[in-house]
Amino acid sequence: MIYPAPDLAAAKAWFTELLQTEPYFDQPFYVGFDVGGYELGLDPSLPAGEGPTTYWGVANADLGLAHLLDKGATVISPVQDVGEGIRVARVETPDGFTFGVIENPNFKAK
């Protein structure tokens, strides 16, 4: 799950205390925590009212996005490298749901 974090420093401090662990990825544009093998991310570029986005782990973000588009999804944000080999994209489903794909070398896609 990627949560909007307009105040990234405050959100990072809160989740660090809550989870009792430091983030594994900590940049001004994104903070990521490994929570039992799942991604909990904080993104300061997302508006607070948008709510969290669930990301599906994939071996290749380009192929994952192409598959979603073949099934009728539309691109919200294309595949982008967010650092350290992590690549993400977000889509809207035909029913209006938002979710994304994440290619993350820190986690093994199954």
Backbone hydrogen bonds, N-H to C=O, Kabsch-Sander energy under -0.5 kcal/mol:
donor,donor_aa,acceptor,acceptor_aa,energy
2,I,53,T,-2.7
3,Y,1,M,-0.5
3,Y,41,G,-3.2
5,A,43,D,-2.2
8,L,6,P,-0.8
11,A,7,D,-2.5
12,K,8,L,-2.9
13,A,9,A,-2.3
14,W,10,A,-2.4
15,F,11,A,-2.7
16,T,12,K,-2.5
17,E,13,A,-2.1
18,L,14,W,-2.7
19,L,15,F,-3.0
20,Q,16,T,-1.3
21,T,16,T,-1.0
24,Y,32,G,-1.7
25,F,32,G,-1.8
27,Q,30,Y,-2.7
30,Y,27,Q,-1.1
31,V,42,L,-1.9
32,G,25,F,-2.8
33,F,40,L,-2.6
35,V,33,F,-0.8
35,V,38,Y,-3.3
36,G,34,D,-0.8
38,Y,35,V,-1.1
40,L,33,F,-2.1
41,G,1,M,-3.0
42,L,31,V,-2.5
43,D,3,Y,-2.7
46,L,43,D,-1.2
50,E,47,P,-1.8
51,G,48,A,-0.9
53,T,2,I,-2.3
54,T,98,T,-0.5
56,W,100,G,-2.9
58,V,102,I,-2.4
64,G,60,N,-2.4
65,L,61,A,-2.7
66,A,62,D,-2.3
67,H,63,L,-2.3
68,L,64,G,-1.9
69,L,65,L,-2.5
70,D,66,A,-2.3
71,K,67,H,-1.2
72,G,69,L,-1.7
73,A,68,L,-2.3
74,T,92,E,-2.5
76,I,90,R,-2.8
77,S,90,R,-1.8
80,Q,88,V,-2.2
82,V,80,Q,-0.6
82,V,86,I,-3.0
83,G,86,I,-0.5
86,I,83,G,-2.0
87,R,85,G,-0.5
87,R,103,E,-2.5
88,V,80,Q,-2.2
89,A,101,V,-1.7
90,R,77,S,-2.2
91,V,99,F,-3.1
92,E,74,T,-2.5
93,T,97,F,-2.8
96,G,93,T,-2.2
99,F,91,V,-1.7
100,G,54,T,-2.4
101,V,89,A,-2.0
102,I,56,W,-2.5
103,E,87,R,-3.2
104,N,102,I,-0.7
107,F,104,N,-1.9
109,A,107,F,-0.6
